[in-house]
Amino acid sequence: MTVRTRVELPSDTAETRRVHMAAFPGPEEADLVDALRRDPAFLPDLSVVAVDARGVVIGHALLTRLKIGNGRGLALAPVAVAPEWQRKGIGTLVVRAALDAAEQAGEKLVVVLGDPAYYARFGFGPAARHGVSGPFPVDGAYFQTLQLPGYDGTPKGVCRYPTPFAAV
């Protein structure tokens, strides 16, 4: 199995959408990715794809800018893997690549709303431990943060997601 990760290219847009449409029951996540690409929160170098040996997009992880209190961080969402590639480590591969890119960019904090058992493998833990909360009521175990090496205890506060997230 030859799979590699790289920054998503503009020419990958249709393939990335295909992956999200296949991975989720409806178009919401694919539409979210499309809307985020048009939003000022989009950071092109933090949109990462996994491609197979033929160069076909098989996975995608997106990190976008969000506000946390008076500071800033990143939101990890959405993450998708083509169904035929699921449970083969592609999700882990593409998320790790996106997080590595964020670290290299000097980012400090990433938030995710997701399964604690899955995201713990990357070092995510309850956001409340670091004074970070979400803008919506969820079980505290599901709203998580990852402190990157540059983390200095800030930012803290309530997260404000980019506008396109309101449609999901």
Phi and psi in radians as a Rosetta constraint file:
Dihedral C 1 N 2 CA 2 C 2 CIRCULARHARMONIC -1.833 0.35
Dihedral N 2 CA 2 C 2 N 3 CIRCULARHARMONIC 1.933 0.35
Dihedral C 2 N 3 CA 3 C 3 CIRCULARHARMONIC -2.335 0.35
Dihedral N 3 CA 3 C 3 N 4 CIRCULARHARMONIC 2.425 0.35
Dihedral C 3 N 4 CA 4 C 4 CIRCULARHARMONIC -2.356 0.35
Dihedral N 4 CA 4 C 4 N 5 CIRCULARHARMONIC 2.827 0.35
Dihedral C 4 N 5 CA 5 C 5 CIRCULARHARMONIC -1.987 0.35
Dihedral N 5 CA 5 C 5 N 6 CIRCULARHARMONIC 2.707 0.35
Dihedral C 5 N 6 CA 6 C 6 CIRCULARHARMONIC -2.840 0.35
Dihedral N 6 CA 6 C 6 N 7 CIRCULARHARMONIC 2.929 0.35
Dihedral C 6 N 7 CA 7 C 7 CIRCULARHARMONIC -1.136 0.35
Dihedral N 7 CA 7 C 7 N 8 CIRCULARHARMONIC 2.415 0.35
Dihedral C 7 N 8 CA 8 C 8 CIRCULARHARMONIC -1.116 0.35
Dihedral N 8 CA 8 C 8 N 9 CIRCULARHARMONIC 2.383 0.35
Dihedral C 8 N 9 CA 9 C 9 CIRCULARHARMONIC -1.747 0.35
Dihedral N 9 CA 9 C 9 N 10 CIRCULARHARMONIC 2.707 0.35
Dihedral C 9 N 10 CA 10 C 10 CIRCULARHARMONIC -0.949 0.35
Dihedral N 10 CA 10 C 10 N 11 CIRCULARHARMONIC -0.563 0.35
Dihedral C 10 N 11 CA 11 C 11 CIRCULARHARMONIC -1.259 0.35
Dihedral N 11 CA 11 C 11 N 12 CIRCULARHARMONIC -0.155 0.35
Dihedral C 11 N 12 CA 12 C 12 CIRCULARHARMONIC -1.538 0.35
Dihedral N 12 CA 12 C 12 N 13 CIRCULARHARMONIC -0.112 0.35
Dihedral C 12 N 13 CA 13 C 13 CIRCULARHARMONIC -0.912 0.35
Dihedral N 13 CA 13 C 13 N 14 CIRCULARHARMONIC -0.855 0.35
Dihedral C 13 N 14 CA 14 C 14 CIRCULARHARMONIC -1.149 0.35
Dihedral N 14 CA 14 C 14 N 15 CIRCULARHARMONIC -0.709 0.35
Dihedral C 14 N 15 CA 15 C 15 CIRCULARHARMONIC -1.179 0.35
Dihedral N 15 CA 15 C 15 N 16 CIRCULARHARMONIC -0.694 0.35
Dihedral C 15 N 16 CA 16 C 16 CIRCULARHARMONIC -1.110 0.35
Dihedral N 16 CA 16 C 16 N 17 CIRCULARHARMONIC -0.731 0.35
Dihedral C 16 N 17 CA 17 C 17 CIRCULARHARMONIC -1.069 0.35
Dihedral N 17 CA 17 C 17 N 18 CIRCULARHARMONIC -0.731 0.35
Dihedral C 17 N 18 CA 18 C 18 CIRCULARHARMONIC -1.022 0.35
Dihedral N 18 CA 18 C 18 N 19 CIRCULARHARMONIC -0.727 0.35
Dihedral C 18 N 19 CA 19 C 19 CIRCULARHARMONIC -1.093 0.35
Dihedral N 19 CA 19 C 19 N 20 CIRCULARHARMONIC -0.806 0.35
Dihedral C 19 N 20 CA 20 C 20 CIRCULARHARMONIC -1.142 0.35
Dihedral N 20 CA 20 C 20 N 21 CIRCULARHARMONIC -0.692 0.35
Dihedral C 20 N 21 CA 21 C 21 CIRCULARHARMONIC -1.128 0.35
Dihedral N 21 CA 21 C 21 N 22 CIRCULARHARMONIC -0.644 0.35
Dihedral C 21 N 22 CA 22 C 22 CIRCULARHARMONIC -1.338 0.35
Dihedral N 22 CA 22 C 22 N 23 CIRCULARHARMONIC -0.554 0.35
Dihedral C 22 N 23 CA 23 C 23 CIRCULARHARMONIC -1.421 0.35
Dihedral N 23 CA 23 C 23 N 24 CIRCULARHARMONIC -0.400 0.35
Dihedral C 23 N 24 CA 24 C 24 CIRCULARHARMONIC -2.098 0.35
Dihedral N 24 CA 24 C 24 N 25 CIRCULARHARMONIC 2.733 0.35
Dihedral C 24 N 25 CA 25 C 25 CIRCULARHARMONIC -1.258 0.35
Dihedral N 25 CA 25 C 25 N 26 CIRCULARHARMONIC -0.310 0.35
Dihedral C 25 N 26 CA 26 C 26 CIRCULARHARMONIC -2.435 0.35
Dihedral N 26 CA 26 C 26 N 27 CIRCULARHARMONIC -3.090 0.35
Dihedral C 26 N 27 CA 27 C 27 CIRCULARHARMONIC -1.495 0.35
Dihedral N 27 CA 27 C 27 N 28 CIRCULARHARMONIC 0.004 0.35
Dihedral C 27 N 28 CA 28 C 28 CIRCULARHARMONIC -0.982 0.35
Dihedral N 28 CA 28 C 28 N 29 CIRCULARHARMONIC -0.834 0.35
Dihedral C 28 N 29 CA 29 C 29 CIRCULARHARMONIC -1.192 0.35
Dihedral N 29 CA 29 C 29 N 30 CIRCULARHARMONIC -0.714 0.35
Dihedral C 29 N 30 CA 30 C 30 CIRCULARHARMONIC -1.098 0.35
Dihedral N 30 CA 30 C 30 N 31 CIRCULARHARMONIC -0.729 0.35
Dihedral C 30 N 31 CA 31 C 31 CIRCULARHARMONIC -1.134 0.35
Dihedral N 31 CA 31 C 31 N 32 CIRCULARHARMONIC -0.652 0.35
Dihedral C 31 N 32 CA 32 C 32 CIRCULARHARMONIC -1.080 0.35
Dihedral N 32 CA 32 C 32 N 33 CIRCULARHARMONIC -0.808 0.35
Dihedral C 32 N 33 CA 33 C 33 CIRCULARHARMONIC -1.038 0.35
Dihedral N 33 CA 33 C 33 N 34 CIRCULARHARMONIC -0.796 0.35
Dihedral C 33 N 34 CA 34 C 34 CIRCULARHARMONIC -1.051 0.35
Dihedral N 34 CA 34 C 34 N 35 CIRCULARHARMONIC -0.757 0.35
Dihedral C 34 N 35 CA 35 C 35 CIRCULARHARMONIC -1.181 0.35
Dihedral N 35 CA 35 C 35 N 36 CIRCULARHARMONIC -0.684 0.35
Dihedral C 35 N 36 CA 36 C 36 CIRCULARHARMONIC -1.141 0.35
Dihedral N 36 CA 36 C 36 N 37 CIRCULARHARMONIC -0.593 0.35
Dihedral C 36 N 37 CA 37 C 37 CIRCULARHARMONIC -1.065 0.35
Dihedral N 37 CA 37 C 37 N 38 CIRCULARHARMONIC -0.468 0.35
Dihedral C 37 N 38 CA 38 C 38 CIRCULARHARMONIC -1.617 0.35
Dihedral N 38 CA 38 C 38 N 39 CIRCULARHARMONIC -0.046 0.35
Dihedral C 38 N 39 CA 39 C 39 CIRCULARHARMONIC -1.696 0.35
Dihedral N 39 CA 39 C 39 N 40 CIRCULARHARMONIC 2.604 0.35
Dihedral C 39 N 40 CA 40 C 40 CIRCULARHARMONIC -1.054 0.35
Dihedral N 40 CA 40 C 40 N 41 CIRCULARHARMONIC -0.312 0.35
Dihedral C 40 N 41 CA 41 C 41 CIRCULARHARMONIC -1.299 0.35
Dihedral N 41 CA 41 C 41 N 42 CIRCULARHARMONIC -0.236 0.35
Dihedral C 41 N 42 CA 42 C 42 CIRCULARHARMONIC -1.222 0.35
Dihedral N 42 CA 42 C 42 N 43 CIRCULARHARMONIC 2.287 0.35
Dihedral C 42 N 43 CA 43 C 43 CIRCULARHARMONIC -2.090 0.35
Dihedral N 43 CA 43 C 43 N 44 CIRCULARHARMONIC 1.701 0.35
Dihedral C 43 N 44 CA 44 C 44 CIRCULARHARMONIC -0.916 0.35
Dihedral N 44 CA 44 C 44 N 45 CIRCULARHARMONIC -0.608 0.35
Dihedral C 44 N 45 CA 45 C 45 CIRCULARHARMONIC -1.292 0.35
Dihedral N 45 CA 45 C 45 N 46 CIRCULARHARMONIC -0.132 0.35
Dihedral C 45 N 46 CA 46 C 46 CIRCULARHARMONIC -1.959 0.35
Dihedral N 46 CA 46 C 46 N 47 CIRCULARHARMONIC 0.341 0.35
Dihedral C 46 N 47 CA 47 C 47 CIRCULARHARMONIC -1.875 0.35
Dihedral N 47 CA 47 C 47 N 48 CIRCULARHARMONIC 1.896 0.35
Dihedral C 47 N 48 CA 48 C 48 CIRCULARHARMONIC -2.041 0.35
Dihedral N 48 CA 48 C 48 N 49 CIRCULARHARMONIC 2.374 0.35
Dihedral C 48 N 49 CA 49 C 49 CIRCULARHARMONIC -2.026 0.35
Dihedral N 49 CA 49 C 49 N 50 CIRCULARHARMONIC 2.706 0.35
Dihedral C 49 N 50 CA 50 C 50 CIRCULARHARMONIC -1.857 0.35
Dihedral N 50 CA 50 C 50 N 51 CIRCULARHARMONIC 2.385 0.35
Dihedral C 50 N 51 CA 51 C 51 CIRCULARHARMONIC -2.204 0.35
Dihedral N 51 CA 51 C 51 N 52 CIRCULARHARMONIC 2.577 0.35
Dihedral C 51 N 52 CA 52 C 52 CIRCULARHARMONIC -1.452 0.35
Dihedral N 52 CA 52 C 52 N 53 CIRCULARHARMONIC -3.052 0.35
Dihedral C 52 N 53 CA 53 C 53 CIRCULARHARMONIC -1.054 0.35
Dihedral N 53 CA 53 C 53 N 54 CIRCULARHARMONIC -0.446 0.35
Dihedral C 53 N 54 CA 54 C 54 CIRCULARHARMONIC -1.512 0.35
Dihedral N 54 CA 54 C 54 N 55 CIRCULARHARMONIC -0.112 0.35
Dihedral C 54 N 55 CA 55 C 55 CIRCULARHARMONIC 1.558 0.35
Dihedral N 55 CA 55 C 55 N 56 CIRCULARHARMONIC 0.187 0.35
Dihedral C 55 N 56 CA 56 C 56 CIRCULARHARMONIC -1.417 0.35
Dihedral N 56 CA 56 C 56 N 57 CIRCULARHARMONIC 2.328 0.35
Dihedral C 56 N 57 CA 57 C 57 CIRCULARHARMONIC -1.174 0.35
Dihedral N 57 CA 57 C 57 N 58 CIRCULARHARMONIC 2.212 0.35
Dihedral C 57 N 58 CA 58 C 58 CIRCULARHARMONIC -2.165 0.35
Dihedral N 58 CA 58 C 58 N 59 CIRCULARHARMONIC -0.146 0.35
Dihedral C 58 N 59 CA 59 C 59 CIRCULARHARMONIC -2.762 0.35
Dihedral N 59 CA 59 C 59 N 60 CIRCULARHARMONIC 2.780 0.35
Dihedral C 59 N 60 CA 60 C 60 CIRCULARHARMONIC -2.671 0.35
Dihedral N 60 CA 60 C 60 N 61 CIRCULARHARMONIC 2.412 0.35
Dihedral C 60 N 61 CA 61 C 61 CIRCULARHARMONIC -2.331 0.35
Dihedral N 61 CA 61 C 61 N 62 CIRCULARHARMONIC 2.370 0.35
Dihedral C 61 N 62 CA 62 C 62 CIRCULARHARMONIC -2.171 0.35
Dihedral N 62 CA 62 C 62 N 63 CIRCULARHARMONIC 2.264 0.35
Dihedral C 62 N 63 CA 63 C 63 CIRCULARHARMONIC -1.991 0.35
Dihedral N 63 CA 63 C 63 N 64 CIRCULARHARMONIC 2.215 0.35
Dihedral C 63 N 64 CA 64 C 64 CIRCULARHARMONIC -2.203 0.35
Dihedral N 64 CA 64 C 64 N 65 CIRCULARHARMONIC 2.781 0.35
Dihedral C 64 N 65 CA 65 C 65 CIRCULARHARMONIC -1.203 0.35
Dihedral N 65 CA 65 C 65 N 66 CIRCULARHARMONIC 2.419 0.35
Dihedral C 65 N 66 CA 66 C 66 CIRCULARHARMONIC -2.456 0.35
Dihedral N 66 CA 66 C 66 N 67 CIRCULARHARMONIC 2.821 0.35
Dihedral C 66 N 67 CA 67 C 67 CIRCULARHARMONIC -1.670 0.35
Dihedral N 67 CA 67 C 67 N 68 CIRCULARHARMONIC 2.434 0.35
Dihedral C 67 N 68 CA 68 C 68 CIRCULARHARMONIC -2.253 0.35
Dihedral N 68 CA 68 C 68 N 69 CIRCULARHARMONIC 1.913 0.35
Dihedral C 68 N 69 CA 69 C 69 CIRCULARHARMONIC 0.979 0.35
Dihedral N 69 CA 69 C 69 N 70 CIRCULARHARMONIC -2.192 0.35
Dihedral C 69 N 70 CA 70 C 70 CIRCULARHARMONIC -1.654 0.35
Dihedral N 70 CA 70 C 70 N 71 CIRCULARHARMONIC 0.098 0.35
Dihedral C 70 N 71 CA 71 C 71 CIRCULARHARMONIC -1.980 0.35
Dihedral N 71 CA 71 C 71 N 72 CIRCULARHARMONIC -2.781 0.35
Dihedral C 71 N 72 CA 72 C 72 CIRCULARHARMONIC -2.485 0.35
Dihedral N 72 CA 72 C 72 N 73 CIRCULARHARMONIC 2.726 0.35
Dihedral C 72 N 73 CA 73 C 73 CIRCULARHARMONIC -2.662 0.35
Dihedral N 73 CA 73 C 73 N 74 CIRCULARHARMONIC -2.798 0.35
Dihedral C 73 N 74 CA 74 C 74 CIRCULARHARMONIC -2.234 0.35
Dihedral N 74 CA 74 C 74 N 75 CIRCULARHARMONIC 2.585 0.35
Dihedral C 74 N 75 CA 75 C 75 CIRCULARHARMONIC -1.898 0.35
Dihedral N 75 CA 75 C 75 N 76 CIRCULARHARMONIC 2.249 0.35
Dihedral C 75 N 76 CA 76 C 76 CIRCULARHARMONIC -1.634 0.35
Dihedral N 76 CA 76 C 76 N 77 CIRCULARHARMONIC 1.878 0.35
Dihedral C 76 N 77 CA 77 C 77 CIRCULARHARMONIC 3.008 0.35
Dihedral N 77 CA 77 C 77 N 78 CIRCULARHARMONIC 2.459 0.35
Dihedral C 77 N 78 CA 78 C 78 CIRCULARHARMONIC -1.496 0.35
Dihedral N 78 CA 78 C 78 N 79 CIRCULARHARMONIC 2.968 0.35
Dihedral C 78 N 79 CA 79 C 79 CIRCULARHARMONIC -2.168 0.35
Dihedral N 79 CA 79 C 79 N 80 CIRCULARHARMONIC 2.309 0.35
Dihedral C 79 N 80 CA 80 C 80 CIRCULARHARMONIC -2.511 0.35
Dihedral N 80 CA 80 C 80 N 81 CIRCULARHARMONIC 2.566 0.35
Dihedral C 80 N 81 CA 81 C 81 CIRCULARHARMONIC -2.332 0.35
Dihedral N 81 CA 81 C 81 N 82 CIRCULARHARMONIC 2.359 0.35
Dihedral C 81 N 82 CA 82 C 82 CIRCULARHARMONIC -0.964 0.35
Dihedral N 82 CA 82 C 82 N 83 CIRCULARHARMONIC 2.379 0.35
Dihedral C 82 N 83 CA 83 C 83 CIRCULARHARMONIC -0.879 0.35
Dihedral N 83 CA 83 C 83 N 84 CIRCULARHARMONIC -0.697 0.35
Dihedral C 83 N 84 CA 84 C 84 CIRCULARHARMONIC -1.221 0.35
Dihedral N 84 CA 84 C 84 N 85 CIRCULARHARMONIC -0.190 0.35
Dihedral C 84 N 85 CA 85 C 85 CIRCULARHARMONIC -1.899 0.35
Dihedral N 85 CA 85 C 85 N 86 CIRCULARHARMONIC -0.037 0.35
Dihedral C 85 N 86 CA 86 C 86 CIRCULARHARMONIC -1.186 0.35
Dihedral N 86 CA 86 C 86 N 87 CIRCULARHARMONIC 2.668 0.35
Dihedral C 86 N 87 CA 87 C 87 CIRCULARHARMONIC 1.112 0.35
Dihedral N 87 CA 87 C 87 N 88 CIRCULARHARMONIC 0.519 0.35
Dihedral C 87 N 88 CA 88 C 88 CIRCULARHARMONIC -2.193 0.35
Dihedral N 88 CA 88 C 88 N 89 CIRCULARHARMONIC 0.213 0.35
Dihedral C 88 N 89 CA 89 C 89 CIRCULARHARMONIC 1.538 0.35
Dihedral N 89 CA 89 C 89 N 90 CIRCULARHARMONIC 0.074 0.35
Dihedral C 89 N 90 CA 90 C 90 CIRCULARHARMONIC -1.216 0.35
Dihedral N 90 CA 90 C 90 N 91 CIRCULARHARMONIC -0.699 0.35
Dihedral C 90 N 91 CA 91 C 91 CIRCULARHARMONIC -1.050 0.35
Dihedral N 91 CA 91 C 91 N 92 CIRCULARHARMONIC -0.802 0.35
Dihedral C 91 N 92 CA 92 C 92 CIRCULARHARMONIC -1.061 0.35
Dihedral N 92 CA 92 C 92 N 93 CIRCULARHARMONIC -0.768 0.35
Dihedral C 92 N 93 CA 93 C 93 CIRCULARHARMONIC -1.050 0.35
Dihedral N 93 CA 93 C 93 N 94 CIRCULARHARMONIC -0.829 0.35
Dihedral C 93 N 94 CA 94 C 94 CIRCULARHARMONIC -1.284 0.35
Dihedral N 94 CA 94 C 94 N 95 CIRCULARHARMONIC -0.620 0.35
Dihedral C 94 N 95 CA 95 C 95 CIRCULARHARMONIC -1.168 0.35
Dihedral N 95 CA 95 C 95 N 96 CIRCULARHARMONIC -0.798 0.35
Dihedral C 95 N 96 CA 96 C 96 CIRCULARHARMONIC -1.026 0.35
Dihedral N 96 CA 96 C 96 N 97 CIRCULARHARMONIC -0.719 0.35
Dihedral C 96 N 97 CA 97 C 97 CIRCULARHARMONIC -1.106 0.35
Dihedral N 97 CA 97 C 97 N 98 CIRCULARHARMONIC -0.723 0.35
Dihedral C 97 N 98 CA 98 C 98 CIRCULARHARMONIC -1.142 0.35
Dihedral N 98 CA 98 C 98 N 99 CIRCULARHARMONIC -0.755 0.35
Dihedral C 98 N 99 CA 99 C 99 CIRCULARHARMONIC -1.151 0.35
Dihedral N 99 CA 99 C 99 N 100 CIRCULARHARMONIC -0.661 0.35
Dihedral C 99 N 100 CA 100 C 100 CIRCULARHARMONIC -1.095 0.35
Dihedral N 100 CA 100 C 100 N 101 CIRCULARHARMONIC -0.712 0.35
Dihedral C 100 N 101 CA 101 C 101 CIRCULARHARMONIC -1.119 0.35
Dihedral N 101 CA 101 C 101 N 102 CIRCULARHARMONIC -0.678 0.35
Dihedral C 101 N 102 CA 102 C 102 CIRCULARHARMONIC -1.124 0.35
Dihedral N 102 CA 102 C 102 N 103 CIRCULARHARMONIC -0.747 0.35
Dihedral C 102 N 103 CA 103 C 103 CIRCULARHARMONIC -1.073 0.35
Dihedral N 103 CA 103 C 103 N 104 CIRCULARHARMONIC -0.795 0.35
Dihedral C 103 N 104 CA 104 C 104 CIRCULARHARMONIC -1.105 0.35
Dihedral N 104 CA 104 C 104 N 105 CIRCULARHARMONIC -0.485 0.35
Dihedral C 104 N 105 CA 105 C 105 CIRCULARHARMONIC -1.420 0.35
Dihedral N 105 CA 105 C 105 N 106 CIRCULARHARMONIC -0.036 0.35
Dihedral C 105 N 106 CA 106 C 106 CIRCULARHARMONIC 1.473 0.35
Dihedral N 106 CA 106 C 106 N 107 CIRCULARHARMONIC 0.266 0.35
Dihedral C 106 N 107 CA 107 C 107 CIRCULARHARMONIC -1.235 0.35
Dihedral N 107 CA 107 C 107 N 108 CIRCULARHARMONIC 2.752 0.35
Dihedral C 107 N 108 CA 108 C 108 CIRCULARHARMONIC -1.974 0.35
Dihedral N 108 CA 108 C 108 N 109 CIRCULARHARMONIC -0.580 0.35
Dihedral C 108 N 109 CA 109 C 109 CIRCULARHARMONIC -2.544 0.35
Dihedral N 109 CA 109 C 109 N 110 CIRCULARHARMONIC 2.371 0.35
Dihedral C 109 N 110 CA 110 C 110 CIRCULARHARMONIC -2.156 0.35
Dihedral N 110 CA 110 C 110 N 111 CIRCULARHARMONIC 2.402 0.35
Dihedral C 110 N 111 CA 111 C 111 CIRCULARHARMONIC -2.009 0.35
Dihedral N 111 CA 111 C 111 N 112 CIRCULARHARMONIC 2.631 0.35
Dihedral C 111 N 112 CA 112 C 112 CIRCULARHARMONIC -2.560 0.35
Dihedral N 112 CA 112 C 112 N 113 CIRCULARHARMONIC 2.529 0.35
Dihedral C 112 N 113 CA 113 C 113 CIRCULARHARMONIC -1.909 0.35
Dihedral N 113 CA 113 C 113 N 114 CIRCULARHARMONIC 1.917 0.35
Dihedral C 113 N 114 CA 114 C 114 CIRCULARHARMONIC -3.078 0.35
Dihedral N 114 CA 114 C 114 N 115 CIRCULARHARMONIC -3.078 0.35
Dihedral C 114 N 115 CA 115 C 115 CIRCULARHARMONIC -1.111 0.35
Dihedral N 115 CA 115 C 115 N 116 CIRCULARHARMONIC 2.042 0.35
Dihedral C 115 N 116 CA 116 C 116 CIRCULARHARMONIC -1.031 0.35
Dihedral N 116 CA 116 C 116 N 117 CIRCULARHARMONIC -0.624 0.35
Dihedral C 116 N 117 CA 117 C 117 CIRCULARHARMONIC -1.112 0.35
Dihedral N 117 CA 117 C 117 N 118 CIRCULARHARMONIC -0.636 0.35
Dihedral C 117 N 118 CA 118 C 118 CIRCULARHARMONIC -1.318 0.35
Dihedral N 118 CA 118 C 118 N 119 CIRCULARHARMONIC -0.879 0.35
Dihedral C 118 N 119 CA 119 C 119 CIRCULARHARMONIC -1.351 0.35
Dihedral N 119 CA 119 C 119 N 120 CIRCULARHARMONIC -0.253 0.35
Dihedral C 119 N 120 CA 120 C 120 CIRCULARHARMONIC -1.064 0.35
Dihedral N 120 CA 120 C 120 N 121 CIRCULARHARMONIC -0.540 0.35
Dihedral C 120 N 121 CA 121 C 121 CIRCULARHARMONIC -1.073 0.35
Dihedral N 121 CA 121 C 121 N 122 CIRCULARHARMONIC -0.359 0.35
Dihedral C 121 N 122 CA 122 C 122 CIRCULARHARMONIC -1.680 0.35
Dihedral N 122 CA 122 C 122 N 123 CIRCULARHARMONIC -0.121 0.35
Dihedral C 122 N 123 CA 123 C 123 CIRCULARHARMONIC 1.801 0.35
Dihedral N 123 CA 123 C 123 N 124 CIRCULARHARMONIC 0.081 0.35
Dihedral C 123 N 124 CA 124 C 124 CIRCULARHARMONIC -1.227 0.35
Dihedral N 124 CA 124 C 124 N 125 CIRCULARHARMONIC 2.564 0.35
Dihedral C 124 N 125 CA 125 C 125 CIRCULARHARMONIC -2.583 0.35
Dihedral N 125 CA 125 C 125 N 126 CIRCULARHARMONIC 3.055 0.35
Dihedral C 125 N 126 CA 126 C 126 CIRCULARHARMONIC -0.910 0.35
Dihedral N 126 CA 126 C 126 N 127 CIRCULARHARMONIC 2.221 0.35
Dihedral C 126 N 127 CA 127 C 127 CIRCULARHARMONIC -1.097 0.35
Dihedral N 127 CA 127 C 127 N 128 CIRCULARHARMONIC -0.575 0.35
Dihedral C 127 N 128 CA 128 C 128 CIRCULARHARMONIC -1.020 0.35
Dihedral N 128 CA 128 C 128 N 129 CIRCULARHARMONIC -0.498 0.35
Dihedral C 128 N 129 CA 129 C 129 CIRCULARHARMONIC -1.049 0.35
Dihedral N 129 CA 129 C 129 N 130 CIRCULARHARMONIC -0.387 0.35
Dihedral C 129 N 130 CA 130 C 130 CIRCULARHARMONIC -2.010 0.35
Dihedral N 130 CA 130 C 130 N 131 CIRCULARHARMONIC 0.310 0.35
Dihedral C 130 N 131 CA 131 C 131 CIRCULARHARMONIC 1.264 0.35
Dihedral N 131 CA 131 C 131 N 132 CIRCULARHARMONIC 0.467 0.35
Dihedral C 131 N 132 CA 132 C 132 CIRCULARHARMONIC -2.029 0.35
Dihedral N 132 CA 132 C 132 N 133 CIRCULARHARMONIC 2.380 0.35
Dihedral C 132 N 133 CA 133 C 133 CIRCULARHARMONIC -2.347 0.35
Dihedral N 133 CA 133 C 133 N 134 CIRCULARHARMONIC 2.792 0.35
Dihedral C 133 N 134 CA 134 C 134 CIRCULARHARMONIC -1.577 0.35
Dihedral N 134 CA 134 C 134 N 135 CIRCULARHARMONIC 2.891 0.35
Dihedral C 134 N 135 CA 135 C 135 CIRCULARHARMONIC -1.472 0.35
Dihedral N 135 CA 135 C 135 N 136 CIRCULARHARMONIC 0.123 0.35
Dihedral C 135 N 136 CA 136 C 136 CIRCULARHARMONIC -2.488 0.35
Dihedral N 136 CA 136 C 136 N 137 CIRCULARHARMONIC 2.707 0.35
Dihedral C 136 N 137 CA 137 C 137 CIRCULARHARMONIC -1.374 0.35
Dihedral N 137 CA 137 C 137 N 138 CIRCULARHARMONIC 2.062 0.35
Dihedral C 137 N 138 CA 138 C 138 CIRCULARHARMONIC -2.480 0.35
Dihedral N 138 CA 138 C 138 N 139 CIRCULARHARMONIC 2.789 0.35
Dihedral C 138 N 139 CA 139 C 139 CIRCULARHARMONIC -0.980 0.35
Dihedral N 139 CA 139 C 139 N 140 CIRCULARHARMONIC 2.227 0.35
Dihedral C 139 N 140 CA 140 C 140 CIRCULARHARMONIC -0.968 0.35
Dihedral N 140 CA 140 C 140 N 141 CIRCULARHARMONIC -0.466 0.35
Dihedral C 140 N 141 CA 141 C 141 CIRCULARHARMONIC -1.196 0.35
Dihedral N 141 CA 141 C 141 N 142 CIRCULARHARMONIC -0.420 0.35
Dihedral C 141 N 142 CA 142 C 142 CIRCULARHARMONIC -1.535 0.35
Dihedral N 142 CA 142 C 142 N 143 CIRCULARHARMONIC -0.393 0.35
Dihedral C 142 N 143 CA 143 C 143 CIRCULARHARMONIC -1.657 0.35
Dihedral N 143 CA 143 C 143 N 144 CIRCULARHARMONIC 1.975 0.35
Dihedral C 143 N 144 CA 144 C 144 CIRCULARHARMONIC -2.257 0.35
Dihedral N 144 CA 144 C 144 N 145 CIRCULARHARMONIC 2.779 0.35
Dihedral C 144 N 145 CA 145 C 145 CIRCULARHARMONIC -2.231 0.35
Dihedral N 145 CA 145 C 145 N 146 CIRCULARHARMONIC 2.724 0.35
Dihedral C 145 N 146 CA 146 C 146 CIRCULARHARMONIC -2.215 0.35
Dihedral N 146 CA 146 C 146 N 147 CIRCULARHARMONIC 2.156 0.35
Dihedral C 146 N 147 CA 147 C 147 CIRCULARHARMONIC -1.588 0.35
Dihedral N 147 CA 147 C 147 N 148 CIRCULARHARMONIC 2.067 0.35
Dihedral C 147 N 148 CA 148 C 148 CIRCULARHARMONIC -1.426 0.35
Dihedral N 148 CA 148 C 148 N 149 CIRCULARHARMONIC 2.898 0.35
Dihedral C 148 N 149 CA 149 C 149 CIRCULARHARMONIC -0.920 0.35
Dihedral N 149 CA 149 C 149 N 150 CIRCULARHARMONIC -0.509 0.35
Dihedral C 149 N 150 CA 150 C 150 CIRCULARHARMONIC -1.405 0.35
Dihedral N 150 CA 150 C 150 N 151 CIRCULARHARMONIC 0.009 0.35
Dihedral C 150 N 151 CA 151 C 151 CIRCULARHARMONIC -1.094 0.35
Dihedral N 151 CA 151 C 151 N 152 CIRCULARHARMONIC 2.266 0.35
Dihedral C 151 N 152 CA 152 C 152 CIRCULARHARMONIC -2.130 0.35
Dihedral N 152 CA 152 C 152 N 153 CIRCULARHARMONIC 0.368 0.35
Dihedral C 152 N 153 CA 153 C 153 CIRCULARHARMONIC 1.662 0.35
Dihedral N 153 CA 153 C 153 N 154 CIRCULARHARMONIC -0.122 0.35
Dihedral C 153 N 154 CA 154 C 154 CIRCULARHARMONIC -2.232 0.35
Dihedral N 154 CA 154 C 154 N 155 CIRCULARHARMONIC 2.715 0.35
Dihedral C 154 N 155 CA 155 C 155 CIRCULARHARMONIC -1.457 0.35
Dihedral N 155 CA 155 C 155 N 156 CIRCULARHARMONIC 2.904 0.35
Dihedral C 155 N 156 CA 156 C 156 CIRCULARHARMONIC -2.358 0.35
Dihedral N 156 CA 156 C 156 N 157 CIRCULARHARMONIC 2.753 0.35
Dihedral C 156 N 157 CA 157 C 157 CIRCULARHARMONIC 2.169 0.35
Dihedral N 157 CA 157 C 157 N 158 CIRCULARHARMONIC -2.900 0.35
Dihedral C 157 N 158 CA 158 C 158 CIRCULARHARMONIC -1.473 0.35
Dihedral N 158 CA 158 C 158 N 159 CIRCULARHARMONIC 2.360 0.35
Dihedral C 158 N 159 CA 159 C 159 CIRCULARHARMONIC -1.371 0.35
Dihedral N 159 CA 159 C 159 N 160 CIRCULARHARMONIC 2.442 0.35
Dihedral C 159 N 160 CA 160 C 160 CIRCULARHARMONIC -2.135 0.35
Dihedral N 160 CA 160 C 160 N 161 CIRCULARHARMONIC 1.889 0.35
Dihedral C 160 N 161 CA 161 C 161 CIRCULARHARMONIC -1.312 0.35
Dihedral N 161 CA 161 C 161 N 162 CIRCULARHARMONIC 2.707 0.35
Dihedral C 161 N 162 CA 162 C 162 CIRCULARHARMONIC -1.011 0.35
Dihedral N 162 CA 162 C 162 N 163 CIRCULARHARMONIC 2.639 0.35
Dihedral C 162 N 163 CA 163 C 163 CIRCULARHARMONIC -0.855 0.35
Dihedral N 163 CA 163 C 163 N 164 CIRCULARHARMONIC -0.727 0.35
Dihedral C 163 N 164 CA 164 C 164 CIRCULARHARMONIC -1.004 0.35
Dihedral N 164 CA 164 C 164 N 165 CIRCULARHARMONIC -0.419 0.35
Dihedral C 164 N 165 CA 165 C 165 CIRCULARHARMONIC -1.160 0.35
Dihedral N 165 CA 165 C 165 N 166 CIRCULARHARMONIC -0.404 0.35
Dihedral C 165 N 166 CA 166 C 166 CIRCULARHARMONIC -1.109 0.35
Dihedral N 166 CA 166 C 166 N 167 CIRCULARHARMONIC -0.394 0.35
Dihedral C 166 N 167 CA 167 C 167 CIRCULARHARMONIC -1.452 0.35
Dihedral N 167 CA 167 C 167 N 168 CIRCULARHARMONIC -0.162 0.35
